[in-house]
Amino acid sequence: MPPINSLRTLRSSPSLRSTYRPTIYLCASRPLSSEASRIDKSKLDEPKIYRSNSLDPYFNLSFEDWLFRKTPNSTPTLLFYRNRSCVVIGKNQNPWKETNPDLLERDGIPLIRRRSGGGTVYHDEGNINFSILVPRHLFTRSLGSGIIETALKDRLGIGRAGVNERGDLILWDKDDGNRDKGSSGGSERIDESRSGQDRKWKKISGSAYKIVAQRAYHHGTMLISSDLGSLGTYLRSKSPDLVTKSVDSVRSPVTTLRSARPDVTHDDFVHAVAEEFHRVFSKDTQTTPASDFDRRIIEQIDEKALKGDADRSNYIQQGISELKSWDWTYGSTPEFYRDLHVNLPSGPIHLLITSKHALVTHVEALTRDISPKSHEAIETLRSRLLGRTYGRSPEGDFDQLVNQAISDIHGTLS
């Protein structure tokens, strides 16, 4: 059975070519002090801080959405959660361009399309996620990043922490620039006067954002001790040359927070960020002893703790069902194009397959052979592929479907 010969970007079709090539400029983030100074706490409720003890990504993402939709606009809210191993793509991304769904299915790794934009991330129990929800009029990309950066630097003593122009939390290379020992904890201080273009860094976090009506959030990952090998494996595309209208992830070098401070824990991170968030938004100026802060300020939640509120439980359950559905995970995929070159008895055929919402909507065939056999082969392929589900479905895997159609044509025409 002749195989599909190649998948390649349609360089001869400028209208389909992806021309977006993001340039990252490195600079110091906007100082958190300037962000905090514009916050009128008198117009805000006391902040709420939650920590989920569930490792279920469907529950955690649905609870986050409930907080976003149902929390009063005047209540700044912070959520922490960890997930079992999973891959989470952005709302407007292509799962086949960003990862390998077949590999994920083989290894039992859920693929989840979240409700916010941004790029694809890998979650495991070595990673902790944060979500900062604020009134829309206070939202800037640098507000949330500044809170995390300040917590890392001032409360955890990680002086190499920083933020790049895209809003990614990073660690500057420990050998990059002048540094000295900080006054507390021996933290390293990086010379930030150097030009960003010649400085080296690695990401420790990826961020995404969402704004609806008068509410906004910034959520992100924090790689405390994640398995970077699995991250690299599962974020490798099955079809990197697909031409898409969706948002591509920006690939960057990554590292973990423990590369800067080997003894740091998830609890350390949660406590530091929660304290900084509380300082920025709370009207309470009294100092809470560290031993009491987490118990008094941070509300622990999980599936059982939320069952007392029927409306909330129903909302979250509906969210879980949506996130698990094929229609949401694959059926929400924006339009994309795949270029196939197939050898048939009548000669080579170039197929341009268009898919929208993971259904094949158009098949265009190009060939130099205008014989009746070639026309018959093209019409057979078109009829076998149009309307089919792209990827894996109850009717079979799409690539297998293509190869089976080619094999049948060979049997008929040879």
C-alpha positions as CSV (number, residue, x, y, z in Angstrom):
1,M,0.0,0.0,0.0
2,P,1.6,3.3,-1.1
3,P,2.0,5.6,1.9
4,I,1.2,9.2,2.2
5,N,4.5,10.7,0.9
6,S,4.7,14.0,2.7
7,L,3.0,16.7,4.7
8,R,4.4,20.2,4.0
9,T,3.5,23.8,4.3
10,L,2.0,25.4,1.2
11,R,4.7,27.8,0.4
12,S,3.3,28.4,-3.0
13,S,0.1,29.7,-1.5
14,P,0.8,33.1,0.2
15,S,-2.8,33.5,1.3
16,L,-2.4,30.4,3.5
17,R,1.1,31.1,4.7
18,S,1.6,31.9,8.4
19,T,3.5,35.1,8.4
20,Y,3.3,35.8,12.2
21,R,6.7,35.5,13.8
22,P,6.7,37.0,17.3
23,T,9.7,39.0,18.4
24,I,10.4,38.9,22.1
25,Y,12.0,42.0,23.6
26,L,13.3,41.6,27.0
27,C,12.9,44.3,29.6
28,A,12.1,44.8,33.2
29,S,8.4,44.5,34.0
30,R,6.4,47.5,35.0
31,P,7.1,48.0,38.7
32,L,4.4,46.5,40.9
33,S,4.5,49.5,43.1
34,S,3.1,51.6,40.2
35,E,0.4,49.1,39.5
36,A,-0.6,48.9,43.2
37,S,-0.7,52.6,43.6
38,R,-3.6,53.0,41.2
39,I,-5.7,50.4,43.1
40,D,-8.4,52.1,45.2
41,K,-9.0,49.5,47.9
42,S,-12.0,51.4,49.3
43,K,-14.0,50.4,46.2
44,L,-13.0,46.7,46.5
45,D,-14.3,43.9,48.7
46,E,-11.8,42.0,50.8
47,P,-9.8,39.6,48.5
48,K,-10.6,35.9,48.4
49,I,-7.9,33.2,48.2
50,Y,-8.7,29.6,47.4
51,R,-6.5,26.5,47.2
52,S,-7.8,23.3,45.5
53,N,-6.8,20.0,47.0
54,S,-8.2,18.2,43.9
55,L,-5.8,16.9,41.2
56,D,-8.6,16.6,38.7
57,P,-7.9,19.1,35.8
58,Y,-11.5,19.0,34.7
59,F,-12.7,20.0,38.1
60,N,-10.1,22.6,38.7
61,L,-10.6,24.4,35.3
62,S,-14.4,24.3,35.8
63,F,-14.1,25.7,39.4
64,E,-11.9,28.4,38.0
65,D,-14.5,29.2,35.4
66,W,-17.2,29.3,38.1
67,L,-15.1,31.8,40.1
68,F,-14.7,33.9,37.0
69,R,-18.3,34.0,36.1
70,K,-19.9,34.2,39.5
71,T,-17.6,36.1,41.8
72,P,-18.6,39.8,42.3
73,N,-16.6,42.2,40.1
74,S,-15.4,44.0,43.2
75,T,-13.8,40.9,44.8
76,P,-10.2,40.3,43.8
77,T,-9.7,36.5,43.8
78,L,-6.7,34.2,43.8
79,L,-6.9,30.5,43.1
80,F,-4.1,27.8,43.3
81,Y,-4.5,24.3,41.9
82,R,-2.4,21.4,40.8
83,N,-3.4,18.8,38.2
84,R,-2.5,15.2,37.3
85,S,-0.6,14.9,34.1
86,C,-2.4,16.5,31.2
87,V,-1.9,18.7,28.2
88,V,-3.9,21.9,28.0
89,I,-4.3,23.8,24.8
90,G,-5.5,27.4,24.3
91,K,-9.1,28.0,23.3
92,N,-8.2,28.9,19.7
93,Q,-5.5,26.3,19.1
94,N,-5.1,23.3,16.8
95,P,-4.5,20.1,18.8
96,W,-2.7,18.4,15.9
97,K,-0.4,21.4,15.4
98,E,0.5,21.7,19.1
99,T,0.8,18.1,20.3
100,N,0.3,14.5,19.3
101,P,-3.2,13.3,20.3
102,D,-2.5,9.7,19.4
103,L,0.5,9.6,21.8
104,L,-1.5,11.3,24.5
105,E,-4.2,8.7,24.2
106,R,-1.7,5.9,24.2
107,D,-0.1,7.1,27.4
108,G,-3.4,8.0,29.1
109,I,-2.7,11.8,29.2
110,P,-5.9,13.9,28.9
111,L,-5.9,16.6,26.2
112,I,-8.0,19.5,27.4
113,R,-9.0,22.7,25.6
114,R,-9.2,25.5,28.1
115,R,-11.5,28.5,27.9
116,S,-8.8,31.2,27.6
117,G,-6.4,31.9,24.8
118,G,-2.7,31.5,24.9
119,G,-0.4,28.6,24.2
120,T,-0.2,24.9,25.0
121,V,1.1,23.8,28.4
122,Y,1.9,20.5,30.2
123,H,0.6,20.1,33.7
124,D,1.8,17.5,36.2
125,E,2.0,17.4,40.0
126,G,5.3,19.2,39.9
127,N,3.6,22.2,38.5
128,I,1.2,24.5,40.3
129,N,-1.3,26.8,38.6
130,F,-2.4,30.2,39.7
131,S,-5.3,32.3,38.6
132,I,-5.6,36.0,39.5
133,L,-9.1,37.4,38.9
134,V,-9.7,41.2,39.2
135,P,-12.2,43.9,38.0
136,R,-11.6,44.7,34.4
137,H,-10.6,48.3,35.1
138,L,-7.7,47.1,37.1
139,F,-6.5,44.5,34.7
140,T,-3.1,44.7,33.0
141,R,-0.9,41.9,31.9
142,S,1.8,43.1,34.2
143,L,-0.3,43.3,37.3
144,G,-0.5,39.5,37.9
145,S,3.1,38.9,36.7
146,G,4.3,41.7,39.0
147,I,2.6,40.0,42.0
148,I,4.3,36.7,41.2
149,E,7.7,38.3,40.5
150,T,7.6,40.2,43.7
151,A,6.7,37.1,45.7
152,L,9.5,35.2,44.1
153,K,12.1,37.9,44.7
154,D,11.2,39.5,48.0
155,R,9.5,36.6,49.8
156,L,11.3,33.5,48.4
157,G,14.7,35.2,47.8
158,I,14.9,34.2,44.2
159,G,16.6,37.3,42.8
160,R,17.0,35.8,39.3
161,A,13.2,35.9,38.8
162,G,11.9,38.3,36.2
163,V,9.3,39.0,33.5
164,N,9.9,39.3,29.8
165,E,7.9,41.6,27.4
166,R,5.4,38.8,26.6
167,G,4.5,38.6,30.3
168,D,6.3,35.3,30.9
169,L,7.8,34.7,34.2
170,I,11.4,33.7,33.7
171,L,14.7,33.0,35.5
172,W,17.7,34.9,34.2
173,D,20.8,32.8,33.6
174,K,22.8,32.6,36.8
175,D,26.0,33.4,34.9
176,D,24.4,36.3,33.0
177,G,25.5,39.7,34.2
178,N,26.8,40.9,37.5
179,R,25.3,39.6,40.7
180,D,25.9,39.7,44.4
181,K,24.5,38.2,47.5
182,G,21.2,39.7,48.6
183,S,20.7,40.8,52.2
184,S,18.4,37.9,53.0
185,G,18.7,34.3,52.1
186,G,21.8,34.9,49.9
187,S,19.6,35.6,46.9
188,E,21.3,36.4,43.6
189,R,20.8,39.9,42.2
190,I,21.0,40.3,38.5
191,D,22.3,43.5,36.8
192,E,19.1,44.6,35.0
193,S,20.8,47.5,33.3
194,R,22.1,45.3,30.5
195,S,20.3,45.2,27.2
196,G,17.7,42.5,27.1
197,Q,18.8,41.3,23.7
198,D,22.1,39.9,25.0
199,R,20.8,38.3,28.2
200,K,19.8,34.6,28.6
201,W,16.8,33.3,30.3
202,K,14.4,30.3,30.6
203,K,10.7,30.3,31.3
204,I,9.3,29.0,34.5
205,S,5.8,29.9,33.7
206,G,3.4,30.3,30.8
207,S,0.4,32.8,31.0
208,A,-3.0,33.3,29.4
209,Y,-5.7,35.9,29.9
210,K,-9.4,36.3,29.6
211,I,-11.7,39.3,29.7
212,V,-15.5,39.1,29.8
213,A,-17.7,42.1,30.6
214,Q,-16.3,43.7,33.8
215,R,-14.2,40.8,34.9
216,A,-10.7,39.6,33.8
217,Y,-8.2,37.0,34.8
218,H,-4.6,36.1,34.4
219,H,-3.8,32.5,34.9
220,G,-0.5,30.7,34.5
221,T,1.7,27.7,35.4
222,M,4.6,27.6,37.7
223,L,7.1,24.9,37.1
224,I,8.3,24.0,40.6
225,S,9.6,20.5,39.9
226,S,7.9,19.4,36.8
227,D,9.1,16.5,34.6
228,L,10.7,18.5,31.8
229,G,11.3,15.4,29.8
230,S,7.6,14.6,29.6
231,L,6.9,18.2,28.9
232,G,9.1,18.1,25.8
233,T,7.7,14.7,24.7
234,Y,4.0,15.6,24.9
235,L,4.3,19.2,23.5
236,R,5.9,17.8,20.3
237,S,3.5,18.3,17.3
238,K,2.2,15.4,15.3
239,S,1.8,17.6,12.2
240,P,4.0,20.7,12.6
241,D,3.5,21.7,8.9
242,L,-0.3,22.1,9.1
243,V,-1.3,25.6,7.9
244,T,-3.7,27.0,10.4
245,K,-5.8,30.0,11.3
246,S,-5.3,29.3,14.9
247,V,-2.8,30.7,17.4
248,D,0.6,28.9,17.5
249,S,2.4,28.4,20.7
250,V,5.7,30.4,21.0
251,R,8.4,27.8,21.9
252,S,10.9,28.9,24.6
253,P,13.5,27.2,26.7
254,V,12.1,26.2,30.1
255,T,13.4,25.3,33.6
256,T,12.0,24.8,37.0
257,L,11.9,27.0,40.1
258,R,14.1,24.5,41.9
259,S,16.9,25.2,39.5
260,A,17.2,28.5,41.4
261,R,16.2,27.3,44.8
262,P,16.4,23.5,45.2
263,D,14.5,23.4,48.5
264,V,11.4,25.4,47.4
265,T,8.1,23.7,47.8
266,H,4.6,24.2,46.5
267,D,3.5,25.4,50.0
268,D,6.3,28.0,49.9
269,F,5.1,29.3,46.6
270,V,1.4,29.4,47.6
271,H,2.2,31.2,50.9
272,A,4.5,33.8,49.2
273,V,2.1,34.6,46.4
274,A,-1.0,34.6,48.7
275,E,0.7,37.0,51.1
276,E,1.7,39.4,48.3
277,F,-1.7,39.2,46.7
278,H,-3.3,40.0,50.1
279,R,-0.9,42.9,50.6
280,V,-1.8,44.4,47.3
281,F,-5.6,44.1,47.6
282,S,-6.6,43.9,51.2
283,K,-7.5,46.9,53.4
284,D,-6.4,45.0,56.5
285,T,-3.0,46.4,57.5
286,Q,-2.5,44.2,60.5
287,T,0.3,41.7,60.2
288,T,-0.9,38.1,60.3
289,P,1.6,35.6,61.8
290,A,2.9,33.2,59.1
291,S,1.6,30.3,61.1
292,D,-1.9,31.6,61.0
293,F,-2.0,33.2,57.5
294,D,-2.7,30.1,55.4
295,R,-5.3,28.8,57.9
296,R,-7.2,32.1,58.2
297,I,-6.8,33.6,54.8
298,I,-6.7,30.6,52.3
299,E,-9.8,28.6,51.8
300,Q,-9.2,24.9,51.0
301,I,-11.6,23.4,48.5
302,D,-12.2,20.1,46.6
303,E,-15.1,18.3,45.1
304,K,-16.6,17.3,48.4
305,A,-16.3,20.7,49.9
306,L,-18.4,22.3,47.2
307,K,-21.3,19.8,47.2
308,G,-23.3,21.9,49.7
309,D,-24.2,24.5,47.0
310,A,-26.4,22.9,44.4
311,D,-26.2,25.7,41.8
312,R,-22.4,25.8,42.1
313,S,-22.1,22.0,41.9
314,N,-24.4,21.9,38.8
315,Y,-22.4,24.7,37.1
316,I,-19.1,22.9,37.7
317,Q,-20.5,19.5,36.6
318,Q,-21.7,21.1,33.4
319,G,-18.3,22.6,32.9
320,I,-16.6,19.3,33.4
321,S,-18.9,17.6,30.8
322,E,-18.1,20.3,28.3
323,L,-14.4,20.1,28.8
324,K,-14.5,16.3,28.3
325,S,-16.7,16.4,25.1
326,W,-15.3,15.8,21.6
327,D,-17.3,18.9,20.4
328,W,-15.3,21.1,22.7
329,T,-11.8,19.5,22.5
330,Y,-11.7,18.8,18.8
331,G,-14.9,20.3,17.3
332,S,-13.8,23.8,18.3
333,T,-10.7,23.7,16.2
334,P,-10.4,26.7,13.8
335,E,-10.1,26.1,10.1
336,F,-6.8,24.6,8.9
337,Y,-5.3,23.1,5.8
338,R,-3.3,19.9,5.1
339,D,-1.2,19.3,2.0
340,L,-0.9,15.7,0.9
341,H,1.1,14.2,-2.0
342,V,-0.2,10.8,-3.1
343,N,1.1,8.4,-5.7
344,L,-1.6,6.6,-7.6
345,P,-1.5,4.3,-10.7
346,S,-2.6,7.2,-12.8
347,G,0.2,9.4,-11.5
348,P,1.0,11.7,-8.6
349,I,-1.9,13.8,-7.1
350,H,-1.6,16.8,-4.8
351,L,-4.4,17.0,-2.3
352,L,-5.3,20.2,-0.3
353,I,-7.6,19.2,2.5
354,T,-9.5,21.9,4.4
355,S,-10.9,21.1,7.8
356,K,-13.1,23.3,10.0
357,H,-14.3,22.2,13.5
358,A,-12.4,18.9,12.8
359,L,-14.6,18.0,9.8
360,V,-13.2,17.8,6.3
361,T,-15.1,20.6,4.4
362,H,-13.2,20.8,1.1
363,V,-10.8,18.6,-0.9
364,E,-9.0,20.1,-3.8
365,A,-6.9,17.9,-6.1
366,L,-4.1,19.0,-8.5
367,T,-2.5,16.7,-11.1
368,R,-1.0,16.9,-14.5
369,D,-2.8,13.7,-15.6
370,I,-6.2,14.6,-17.1
371,S,-7.0,11.0,-18.1
372,P,-10.3,9.4,-17.2
373,K,-8.5,7.1,-14.7
374,S,-7.0,10.1,-12.9
375,H,-10.4,11.9,-12.8
376,E,-12.0,8.7,-11.4
377,A,-9.3,8.4,-8.7
378,I,-9.7,12.1,-7.7
379,E,-13.5,11.8,-7.4
380,T,-13.1,8.6,-5.3
381,L,-10.7,10.2,-2.9
382,R,-12.9,13.3,-2.6
383,S,-16.1,11.4,-1.9
384,R,-14.3,9.2,0.7
385,L,-12.9,12.2,2.6
386,L,-15.5,14.9,2.4
387,G,-17.5,15.3,5.6
388,R,-15.2,12.9,7.5
389,T,-13.9,13.6,11.0
390,Y,-10.3,14.8,11.1
391,G,-8.2,12.8,13.6
392,R,-9.4,9.8,15.5
393,S,-13.1,9.2,15.7
394,P,-15.5,6.2,16.0
395,E,-15.3,5.9,12.2
396,G,-11.6,5.4,12.3
397,D,-8.3,7.4,12.2
398,F,-8.2,9.9,9.4
399,D,-4.7,8.9,8.2
400,Q,-5.8,5.3,8.1
401,L,-8.9,6.3,6.2
402,V,-6.7,8.1,3.6
403,N,-4.4,5.2,3.2
404,Q,-7.3,2.8,3.0
405,A,-8.9,4.9,0.2
406,I,-5.6,4.9,-1.7
407,S,-5.2,1.2,-1.3
408,D,-8.8,0.6,-2.6
409,I,-8.1,2.8,-5.6
410,H,-4.9,0.8,-6.4
411,G,-6.9,-2.4,-6.2
412,T,-9.5,-1.0,-8.6
413,L,-7.2,0.7,-11.1
414,S,-4.3,-1.7,-11.2
